[in-house]
Amino acid sequence: MPRDMTGDELRSYREQRGMNQQALVTWLNERLNRRYDRAKVSRWETGAERIPQTVAAALKDGTEPSGIPAAASRGAPVVFCAANQKGGVAKTTTCVNVAWLLAQAGSRVLLVDCDPQANATVHLGVDPHEQELAKATLTHALKSTRPMREFVVPVCDGAFHLLPASISLAATDRELLRQPNGTLILRAKIGQLAGHYDYIVLDCPPHLGELTVSVLNAADQLLIPTQTELLSMMGIPQLFETIAGVRELVNPRLGVLGILPTMYSPRRVQDEQVMTELRALAESENLRLFSPVKRAADYTKSVMAGRPGLAINPNSAGAESYREIAEALLDLAKEGVRHGA
């Protein structure tokens, strides 16, 4: 009897070919006429269930999954971030749901939580305190000589990966000020991930400190989420100034994907007034204004479930807006707009 394939061997097979769990499921189901799902693959990889001999044989027969190039051939990722110095504008909700949509499109995605509040980490059901005790957060990744990939964890049944954050990242923000070229460390670390991910999504803290500058130094594309209220809009000109400085000194390739109005209520006069101003701002800066995301309880409920809102209800309010963003990023990848390019 041949020995069983182990979970580690299955994971290695999948990752060497640049496949996420959904891509592997699709290929197996087509080849074996089965109805496996990502949860099943996740259980195989963790050792919770034995890998069937038919699956092991399909993987070992030397036939490569069609249309899935090896990791090394897929080049550098597109690095995307959402930033606004105002808190509560749905940056984390945007990053989490866009990461989910990109993964559903068959892309290999890493979400990096760059906020000491660890909202993205909590949103995806990962305990920041446990990760801190395990020394497995962005704080430790930035200080360690170990490869960046050793700090990531799978989320949403392996649909994509997360590099968690914890409150210790607040001290890192101050430490970056004291280091020569400290705001370039994240950029260098992300450079280690070429060939392993198609997209890296960076969730920023709600201020324009050293962590946010580090993110802008590393990013290819920036999205500006803004609540449809005047206080959220007021921070955008200062963000534009920061972007101009980053482009001039460090990262001339940084592009602005557009502006995303959030928490929009069409019946409120104030929201309509702000939308008028946002249209004028977007036109004056030659930027895309994405469809506004309406207020919805689905996204609050999704935090309790530890999953993206669109993973629970694909038709949640704002779903079309997040799909527009994901499609814009997918188009950029086709055009060759990738990290360091």
C-alpha positions in Angstrom: 0.0 0.0 0.0 1.4 3.4 -0.9 1.7 5.8 2.1 -0.9 8.5 2.5 -0.2 12.0 1.3 0.2 14.4 4.3 -1.5 17.7 4.8 1.9 19.5 4.6 2.6 17.8 1.2 -0.8 18.9 -0.1 -0.2 22.5 1.0 3.3 22.5 -0.5 1.9 21.1 -3.8 -0.8 23.8 -3.9 1.5 26.7 -2.9 4.3 25.7 -5.3 1.8 26.0 -8.1 0.4 29.4 -6.9 -3.0 27.9 -6.2 -5.3 29.0 -3.4 -7.6 26.4 -1.9 -10.5 27.4 -4.1 -8.4 26.9 -7.3 -7.4 23.5 -6.1 -11.0 22.5 -5.3 -12.1 23.6 -8.8 -9.4 21.6 -10.5 -10.1 18.4 -8.4 -13.8 18.6 -8.9 -13.4 19.0 -12.7 -10.8 16.1 -12.8 -12.6 13.7 -10.4 -16.2 14.7 -11.0 -16.6 15.4 -7.2 -18.1 18.2 -5.1 -15.3 19.0 -2.7 -15.2 22.5 -1.1 -12.5 24.7 0.5 -13.5 23.5 4.0 -12.6 19.9 2.9 -9.2 21.0 1.6 -8.6 22.9 4.8 -9.3 19.8 6.9 -7.0 17.7 4.7 -4.2 20.3 5.1 -4.6 20.5 8.9 -4.7 16.7 9.2 -8.2 16.7 10.5 -9.2 14.3 7.7 -7.2 11.8 5.7 -6.6 12.8 2.1 -8.4 10.2 -0.2 -6.1 8.0 -2.3 -8.0 9.2 -5.5 -7.0 12.8 -4.7 -3.4 11.9 -3.9 -3.2 9.9 -7.1 -4.6 12.8 -9.2 -2.0 15.2 -7.6 0.9 12.8 -8.1 0.2 11.7 -11.7 2.4 14.5 -13.1 -0.5 16.4 -14.8 -0.3 20.0 -13.9 -3.5 21.9 -13.3 -4.2 23.9 -16.5 -4.1 27.7 -16.3 -2.3 27.8 -12.9 1.3 28.8 -13.4 4.0 28.0 -10.9 4.5 30.7 -8.2 7.9 31.8 -9.5 6.4 32.7 -12.9 3.7 35.0 -11.6 6.0 37.8 -10.7 5.4 40.7 -8.2 2.0 41.3 -6.6 -0.2 44.4 -7.0 0.0 46.2 -3.6 -3.2 48.0 -2.7 -4.1 50.1 0.3 -7.0 52.1 1.7 -6.1 55.3 3.6 -7.8 58.2 5.3 -6.6 60.0 8.4 -10.2 60.0 9.6 -11.3 56.9 11.5 -14.6 55.2 11.0 -14.7 55.5 7.3 -14.9 51.8 6.5 -11.2 51.3 5.5 -11.1 47.9 7.2 -14.5 46.8 5.8 -13.3 47.8 2.4 -9.9 46.0 2.6 -11.5 42.8 4.0 -14.2 42.6 1.4 -12.0 43.5 -1.6 -9.5 40.9 -0.4 -12.3 38.3 -0.4 -13.5 39.3 -3.9 -10.0 39.1 -5.3 -9.6 35.6 -3.8 -12.9 34.5 -5.2 -11.6 35.6 -8.6 -8.9 33.0 -8.2 -6.1 35.3 -7.1 -3.6 34.6 -4.3 -4.2 37.4 -1.7 -2.5 38.5 1.5 -4.2 41.1 3.7 -1.7 42.9 6.0 -3.2 44.6 9.0 -1.1 47.7 9.5 -3.4 49.2 12.2 -2.5 48.8 15.9 -6.2 48.6 16.6 -6.1 45.3 14.8 -9.6 45.7 13.3 -8.9 43.6 10.2 -7.4 40.9 12.4 -10.5 40.8 14.7 -12.8 41.1 11.7 -11.4 37.8 10.3 -11.7 35.9 13.5 -8.1 36.0 14.6 -7.2 36.8 18.2 -4.6 39.7 18.3 -3.6 38.8 21.9 -2.8 35.2 21.0 -0.9 36.3 17.9 1.1 38.7 20.0 2.0 36.0 22.6 3.1 33.8 19.7 5.2 36.6 18.3 3.4 36.3 15.0 2.2 39.8 14.2 3.3 42.5 11.8 5.3 44.0 14.7 7.5 40.9 14.8 7.6 40.5 11.0 9.0 44.0 10.6 11.7 43.3 13.2 12.6 39.8 12.3 15.1 38.4 9.8 12.7 35.5 9.2 10.8 35.5 5.8 7.6 37.6 5.9 5.6 34.5 4.8 6.3 32.8 8.1 4.0 35.3 9.9 0.9 34.8 7.8 -2.2 32.8 8.7 -5.0 31.4 6.5 -8.4 32.9 7.0 -11.9 32.2 5.6 -11.2 28.5 5.2 -8.0 29.3 3.4 -9.5 31.6 0.8 -6.7 34.1 1.5 -4.0 34.9 4.0 -3.7 37.5 6.8 -0.7 39.0 8.5 -2.2 40.0 11.8 -1.6 43.1 13.9 -1.8 43.8 17.7 -1.5 46.9 19.9 2.3 46.4 20.0 2.3 48.0 16.5 1.7 51.4 18.1 5.2 51.3 19.6 6.6 50.3 16.2 5.1 53.5 14.7 7.2 55.5 17.2 10.3 53.3 16.6 10.2 54.0 12.9 10.8 57.6 13.6 14.1 56.8 15.2 15.5 54.6 12.5 17.2 55.7 9.3 14.9 54.8 6.4 12.5 53.2 8.9 9.5 53.9 6.7 11.1 51.7 4.0 11.1 48.5 6.1 7.6 47.4 5.1 8.4 48.1 1.4 11.5 45.9 1.7 9.6 43.1 3.5 6.9 43.1 0.9 9.5 42.7 -1.8 10.2 39.2 -0.3 6.7 38.1 -1.3 7.2 38.4 -5.1 5.9 35.2 -6.7 3.8 34.2 -3.7 0.8 36.5 -4.0 -1.0 38.2 -6.8 -2.4 41.0 -4.5 -1.3 42.4 -1.2 -3.9 44.5 0.6 -2.7 46.9 3.3 -5.2 48.2 5.9 -3.9 51.6 7.2 -4.3 53.1 10.7 -6.6 56.2 10.9 -3.8 58.8 10.9 -0.9 60.0 8.7 1.8 58.8 11.0 4.9 56.8 10.1 3.0 53.5 9.7 0.7 55.1 7.1 3.7 56.7 5.3 5.3 53.2 5.3 2.2 51.8 3.7 2.2 54.5 1.0 5.9 53.9 0.4 5.1 50.3 -0.3 1.9 50.6 -2.3 1.1 50.6 -6.0 -2.5 51.8 -5.7 -4.3 53.8 -3.0 -8.0 54.0 -2.4 -9.5 56.8 -0.4 -12.6 55.7 1.5 -14.5 58.7 3.0 -17.7 58.8 4.9 -20.3 61.1 3.3 -19.8 63.8 6.0 -17.8 67.0 6.0 -15.3 65.8 8.7 -14.2 62.8 6.6 -13.8 65.0 3.5 -11.7 67.6 5.3 -8.7 65.1 5.7 -8.4 64.4 2.0 -6.4 67.5 1.0 -3.8 66.7 3.7 -3.7 63.1 2.4 -3.0 64.5 -1.1 -0.1 66.4 0.3 1.3 63.3 1.9 0.9 61.4 -1.4 2.8 64.1 -3.3 5.6 63.9 -0.8 5.8 60.1 -1.1 5.8 60.3 -4.8 8.6 62.9 -4.9 10.9 61.2 -2.4 10.3 57.5 -2.4 7.5 56.0 -4.5 6.8 57.8 -7.8 4.7 54.9 -9.0 2.0 55.3 -6.3 -1.3 55.7 -8.0 -4.7 56.7 -6.6 -7.3 54.2 -7.6 -10.1 56.6 -6.7 -12.4 57.8 -3.9 -15.0 55.6 -2.3 -17.9 57.3 -0.5 -19.1 55.1 2.5 -21.9 55.0 5.0 -24.1 56.8 2.5 -27.8 57.6 3.2 -29.5 59.0 0.1 -32.3 60.4 2.2 -30.0 62.7 4.2 -29.5 66.2 2.8 -26.0 66.3 4.2 -25.0 63.1 2.4 -26.2 64.5 -0.9 -24.3 67.7 -0.4 -21.1 65.8 0.4 -21.6 63.6 -2.7 -21.8 66.8 -4.8 -18.5 68.0 -3.3 -16.9 64.6 -3.8 -17.9 64.6 -7.5 -16.3 68.0 -7.9 -13.2 66.9 -6.1 -12.8 63.7 -8.1 -13.3 65.7 -11.3 -10.7 68.3 -10.3 -8.1 65.7 -9.4 -9.0 63.5 -12.4 -9.9 60.6 -10.1 -12.5 57.9 -10.3 -15.5 58.2 -7.9 -16.7 54.8 -7.0 -20.4 54.1 -6.4 -21.2 55.0 -2.7 -21.6 52.2 -0.1 -24.9 52.6 1.7 -25.2 52.1 5.4 -25.9 48.4 6.2 -26.1 46.2 9.3 -24.6 43.2 7.4 -21.0 44.4 7.8 -21.4 44.8 11.6 -22.8 41.3 11.8 -20.0 39.9 9.7 -17.4 41.0 12.4 -19.2 38.8 14.9 -19.0 35.9 12.4 -15.3 36.5 11.7 -15.8 36.7 8.0 -16.2 39.4 5.2 -19.7 40.7 4.9 -19.8 39.6 1.2 -18.9 36.0 2.3 -22.1 35.9 4.3 -24.3 37.9 2.0 -23.0 38.5 -1.6 -25.8 41.0 -2.1 -25.1 43.2 0.9 -25.4 47.0 0.4 -22.2 48.2 -1.2 -21.5 44.9 -2.9 -21.5 46.5 -6.3 -19.0 49.2 -5.0 -16.6 46.6 -3.7 -16.9 44.6 -6.9 -16.0 47.8 -8.9 -12.8 48.2 -6.9 -11.9 44.5 -7.2 -12.5 44.7 -11.0 -10.3 47.8 -11.2 -7.5 46.0 -9.5 -7.9 43.0 -11.7 -7.7 45.2 -14.7 -4.5 46.8 -13.4 -2.9 43.4 -13.0 -3.7 42.6 -16.6 -2.0 45.9 -17.6 1.1 44.9 -15.8 0.8 47.4 -12.9 2.7 45.4 -10.3 4.9 46.1 -7.3 8.2 47.6 -8.3 7.3 47.6 -12.0 
